[in-house]
Amino acid sequence: MTEEAPRRLVVLRHAKSAWPEGVADVDRPLAGRGRRDAPAVGRRLRAAGLLPDRVISSPSRRTRETWELAAGELGAEVPVSYDGRVYEADVPELLGVVREVPDDVRTLLLLGHNPGLAELVAALAGRATGDALERVREKFPTSAIAVLAVPGSWSGLAPGSALLTELAVPRGGKKK
């Protein structure tokens, strides 16, 4: 009997958002840079073989726009659910959301906001490849992608149990 490869948790912070006056935080759209960076996120996911089986996202406008633009670069349809618990969530809330994922999902993408996402990655990563964990602790910028190898089931995910294998910050280039 062969051992199953670890599950992968791909943690994605939304692309750069705008701060229009009089707009509620949840309704803030992507800024121009965010609209350029989000497709680069999708290209990076595709090139790295990180096509998720499922996406769980905050319902905010900026996370929805990030996913729409990134997903357009994947070349495949991916089921996405917008979960209000991910918006403004802390580590226990985010961990609770991930632990509910069925075990037939091998690669899960969690799309949301800081500081919760950076804190989740730092809490889950018992080990890391290279300096990825130090970089996450220093800054988890917009459009950042952290990839964690998760041993065992989603329901058993615990702080310190995952391996942080990659940290990338795709950018879409300069404004023309």
C-alpha positions in Angstrom: 0.0 0.0 0.0 1.4 3.4 -1.0 1.3 6.4 1.3 -1.0 9.2 0.1 0.6 12.5 -0.7 -0.2 15.3 1.8 -3.1 17.6 1.2 -2.2 21.1 0.2 -3.6 24.3 1.8 -3.1 27.3 -0.5 -3.5 30.5 1.5 -4.1 33.5 -0.7 -4.4 37.1 0.4 -6.6 39.2 -1.9 -5.0 41.5 -4.4 -4.4 45.2 -3.7 -7.6 47.0 -2.9 -8.8 50.6 -3.3 -9.9 52.8 -0.4 -12.8 54.9 -1.9 -14.3 57.4 0.5 -17.7 56.4 1.9 -17.4 52.8 0.9 -17.8 50.1 3.6 -14.7 47.9 4.1 -16.5 44.8 2.9 -17.4 46.6 -0.4 -14.0 48.0 -1.2 -13.0 47.0 -4.8 -9.6 46.1 -6.2 -7.2 49.0 -7.1 -5.6 49.2 -10.5 -2.6 47.3 -9.2 -4.8 44.6 -7.8 -6.6 44.2 -11.1 -3.2 43.7 -12.7 -1.8 41.3 -10.0 -4.9 39.0 -9.6 -4.5 37.4 -13.1 -0.7 36.9 -12.3 -1.9 34.9 -9.2 -3.9 32.6 -11.4 -1.0 32.2 -13.8 1.3 31.3 -10.9 -1.1 28.8 -9.5 -1.5 27.1 -12.9 2.3 27.1 -13.6 3.0 25.6 -10.1 0.4 22.9 -10.5 -1.7 24.3 -7.7 -5.1 24.0 -9.2 -7.4 23.8 -6.2 -10.2 21.2 -5.9 -12.2 23.8 -3.9 -12.0 27.5 -2.9 -13.3 29.0 0.2 -13.3 32.8 0.1 -14.3 35.7 2.2 -17.4 37.3 0.6 -15.9 40.8 0.4 -15.9 42.5 -3.0 -12.0 42.6 -3.2 -11.7 38.8 -2.6 -14.5 38.0 -5.1 -12.8 40.2 -7.7 -9.4 38.6 -6.9 -10.8 35.2 -7.4 -12.7 36.0 -10.6 -9.5 37.5 -12.2 -7.2 34.7 -10.9 -9.7 31.9 -11.9 -9.8 33.2 -15.5 -6.2 32.2 -15.9 -6.5 28.6 -14.6 -8.1 27.0 -17.6 -10.5 25.0 -15.4 -13.6 25.6 -13.4 -13.1 25.4 -9.6 -16.0 25.3 -7.1 -15.9 28.3 -4.9 -17.9 29.1 -1.8 -18.1 32.5 -0.1 -18.1 32.1 3.6 -18.8 35.0 5.9 -16.7 33.5 8.7 -13.5 34.1 6.6 -14.1 37.9 6.6 -12.1 39.5 9.5 -11.4 36.0 10.9 -8.7 35.1 13.4 -6.8 31.8 13.5 -9.3 29.8 15.5 -12.1 30.8 13.1 -10.1 30.1 10.0 -8.9 26.8 11.3 -12.5 25.9 12.1 -13.5 26.6 8.5 -10.7 24.5 7.1 -11.4 21.6 9.5 -14.9 21.3 8.0 -13.6 20.5 4.4 -14.3 17.0 3.3 -11.2 14.7 2.9 -11.8 14.1 -0.8 -10.5 17.7 -1.3 -6.8 17.3 -1.9 -5.9 21.0 -2.6 -7.9 23.7 -0.8 -7.4 27.4 -1.6 -8.4 29.8 1.3 -8.8 33.4 0.1 -9.1 36.2 2.6 -7.5 39.0 4.6 -4.7 39.9 7.0 -3.9 39.7 9.7 -5.7 36.4 10.0 -4.2 34.7 7.0 -0.6 35.5 7.9 -1.2 34.4 11.5 -2.8 31.2 10.3 0.1 30.3 8.1 2.6 31.1 10.9 0.5 29.0 13.4 0.2 25.9 11.1 3.8 25.8 9.8 5.8 23.6 12.1 8.5 23.7 9.5 9.3 25.6 6.3 11.4 25.3 3.2 14.1 28.0 3.2 13.2 31.3 4.7 9.5 31.2 3.8 8.2 31.2 7.4 10.4 34.2 8.3 9.1 36.0 5.3 5.5 35.3 6.2 6.1 36.6 9.7 7.8 39.7 8.3 5.1 40.5 5.8 2.3 38.7 4.0 1.5 41.3 1.3 -1.5 41.5 -1.0 -1.6 38.7 -3.6 0.7 36.5 -1.5 0.4 32.8 -1.9 1.5 30.4 0.9 1.4 26.7 0.2 1.3 24.3 3.2 1.6 20.5 3.0 -1.0 19.1 5.4 -0.5 15.6 6.7 -3.6 13.6 7.5 -7.2 14.8 7.3 -8.5 18.4 7.3 -10.4 17.8 10.5 -7.1 16.9 12.2 -5.2 20.0 11.1 -3.5 21.5 14.1 -1.0 24.3 14.8 2.5 23.3 14.0 1.4 20.2 11.9 2.0 21.6 8.4 5.1 22.2 6.3 5.3 25.6 4.6 6.6 24.6 1.1 6.3 27.8 -0.8 5.7 31.6 -0.5 5.2 33.6 -3.7 4.0 37.1 -4.4 2.9 37.3 -8.1 2.8 40.7 -9.7 1.2 41.7 -12.9 3.6 44.3 -14.1 3.6 48.1 -14.3 0.7 50.3 -15.4 0.8 51.0 -19.1 
